[in-house]
């Protein structure tokens, strides 16, 4: 049987629940913070002519300009904050999964111990490294030792059993790294679309100012154009930041996966070559 003890499964389910709770709480909290920043910082009367938020922003006052972006601005600010918070959370999780030392150095040490057929030293190195990658490799090494005392299977069957154990351990460890990445990926599209919505509402107000009989309402026209441009800029910024962080995080996860595959292949090859 593959080495996948129940305590590990329970631990992963607990971590998954904690991650889901984190996401559930973070999303509304970020929106609330965005609204507070919009109301109490961007909307300060001192940002506007005659210290009146109903007037146009003072010349060069970007906080007042952002405030004039309308009710969609705090939502976009909340989304931008979400990208930042979820990115930091994922960086912490991936860092823990990597372990205490250099991942490349760890894999090379394990390979060197395997080449010397020193399984105990490789297991000790996993205990020293810690993290998800080390846990998966350690599981494979334990199965390696188990197969050495197994007499009812041929070498190919034993290699398949080791491979299956590594795959099952990976199934337990790696999905946790990808949790909440869907939130960042979703914000890539939602940020752009929300910014576009703000752009449309701003242009509606701008054209409303032009539609007045007689001279155009310059204040309404300026406010509408400001709302359109601010929402466009904020939406693009949110999506750009989300794309960059998503790509960075997925590349780090791919690196961990590659390290597991590389070490797992070494374990299987070592067993096959030493038990011909």
N, C-alpha and C positions, 0 to 999 in steps of 0.2 A: 504493500500500500504506500501511496505517496505521503510524504511527511508534511501534513497540514493540520496541526493540532487545533482543537477547538478554542483554546484560549486566544490564539492568534486571530481566529475568525471573529470572536467576540470583541476583541480589541479594535479590529478594523471597522466593525459595525458601529461601535461606540464613537470612533473617530469620524465616521461618515455622518452620524447624527449630530455631532458637535459642529461639523463643517456646514451642514444644512441649517442648523440654528444660527450660526454666524451669518450666513447669507440672508436668512429671513430677517434678522435684526438690522444688518448693515444697510440694506436697501432703503427702508423707511427713514432710518437715522440720517443717512446721507442727504436724502431729500429735505428733511427737516432742517439740517444744517445749512443747506443751500438756500432755503427760504429765509432763515435767520440772517445769513450774510447779505442777502438781497434787501431785506427790510431794514436792518439796523446798521449796516456798513455802507452799502451802495446807496441806500435811500436817505442817508443823513442830510438834513436841510442845508448844511454848509457846502454841499456839493453843487448847489444850484443858485441861480441868480436870485438875489434878495433873500437868500436863505429860505427859499420856499420850494418844496419838492414838486409843486405844480408847474414851476417855471422851467425853462431850458437849463441844461447844465452850464456851469461856468466854463469859460474857454479853456480847453486843455484838461478839463477834469474828466478823466476816463471812468471813474467810479460812477459819476452822474450819468455819463453816456451809457454805461452798462445798465444802469437802473431804468433808463428810458427804453431798454430793450423789451420791456413788458413782462407778463407773467410767465412766459416760457423760459426766461433767463434763469430763475432759481432752479427749475427742473433740470436744465442743462448743467448748471453748476453742481447739482446733486449727482448727476451722472458722471461728471468729470471726477468728483470726489470718490465715487464708487470705483472707477477704474484704478485710482491711486490706492485705495484701501485694499481691494481684492488683489492687486498686483503685489503689494507688500506682503499680504497674507500668503500668497503663492510662493513668493521668494523665500519666506521663512520655512514653509513646508518642504520645498525642494532642497533647501539648504540642509534640513534635518535628514532628508532622504539620502543626500549625498554622503553624509557621515562627517567624521571629525577631521579627516585629512584629505589630501589630494586624491581625487577619484582615479585619475590615470595612474598615479603611483601605487594606489591600492591594487588595481587590477594587475599591474605588472608584478607586484610582489606575490600575489596569489598564483599567477602563472609560473613564476620562478619556483615557488614551493611545490606546485603540481609537477613541474618538470623534474624536480628532485624527488618526487613521490613522497613528499613530506606533508601529508594531509593534516596532521595535528597542528603544524605551524600555520597552514593556510586557515584552519578554523580559528586559531588564536588571533590571526590577523583580522579576521572578520569581527571577532569580539572587540578588538581594539578600534576598528573603523566605525562600527555601529551604522545605523541608518538602514533604509530600505534595500539598497543595493547589496550591502553586506549581509542582510537577513536572507535575501534570495540565494546568494552564493553559499552561505553557510548551510542553508537547507539542502542544496545540491551536494555539498561535501558530506553532510550527514548520510545522505542516501548513498553516496559513494562508499562510505565505510560499511553501511548496511549490506550493500551488494557484494562486498568482499567476503562476507560470511554466508552468502546465499549460494546453495549448491544445486538448486532445482531449476536454474535458468542458465541459458547460454549467454555468451558475451553480448551478443546483439540485443537480447531481451533486457539484460541488465543496463545497457546503454540507453535503451528506450525508457526504462523505469527511471533512470536518473534525469533524463530529459523531461519526462512528464512531471517529475517532482519540481524541477526548476520552473516549468511553465505554470504549475499550480501556485507555487510560491509567488511568482510574478503577478499572477491574477489577483492574489490577495494584497500585494503591496502597491502595485503601480497605479491602479485606478484612482486611488486617493490623491495622486499628484495632479490629476486632470480635473478634479472637482473644482467648481467655481470658475473654471476657464470658460465655460459656456456663457457665464454672465458677461465676461469681458468681450467675448466674441459677439454676443447679442448687442452690446453697447456700441460696437462698430457701426452697425446699421441703424440702430435706434437713435443714436446721437445725431447722425446725418439727417434722418427723417424728421426728428424733432426740431432741429435747426431750420430745416426747410419749412416746416409748419410755421415757425416764428417769422421766417422771411415772408411767407405769404400773408400772414396777418398784418405785418408791418407795411407791406405794399398796399394792402386794402385800405389801411389808414391813410397812407400817402395819397392814393388816388381819391380818397374821400375828401382830403384837404383841397385837391384840385377841382373837385366837382362842385364846390360851393359857388353859388351865384355871385357874380361880381369878381372882386380880386380874390385870388387863392389864399387860403388860410396858411400862412407861412409857418406858423408854429405847428399846426397839425401835419403839414407836409414834412417838416424837419423831424418831428417825432416819429412819423411813420417810416421814413427812410432810415433813421437811427435804429429803430426796432428791427427792421429787416436786416441791416448790416450786422448789428450786434449778435443777433440770433444765428446768422450765417457763420460768423467768425467763431462763435462759441461751439456750435454744432460740429464744424470742421475740426476744431481743436480737440474736442472730445473724441471724435472718431479716429483722428490721427494718433493721439496718445494711446487709445485702446488697441489699434493695429500694431503699433510698435511694441507695446508690452505683451500682447498676445504672441507675437512672433518670437520675442526673446524667451518667454516662458516655455513655449512649445519646443524651442531649440534645446533648452536645458533638459526638458523631459526626454527628448530624443537622445540626448547624450547619455542620460542614465540608462535608458533602454538598450542603447548600443553597448554600454559597459557590461550590463547583465548578459547580453547575448554573447559578447566576446569571452567573458569569464566562463559562462555555461558551456560554450563550445570547447574551451580548454579543458574543462572538467571531463567532458565526455570523451574527447580525443585522448586524454591522458589515460583514462580507464581502458579505452579500447586498445591502446598501444601496449599497456602493461599487462593485459590479460588476454593476449592472443592465444 
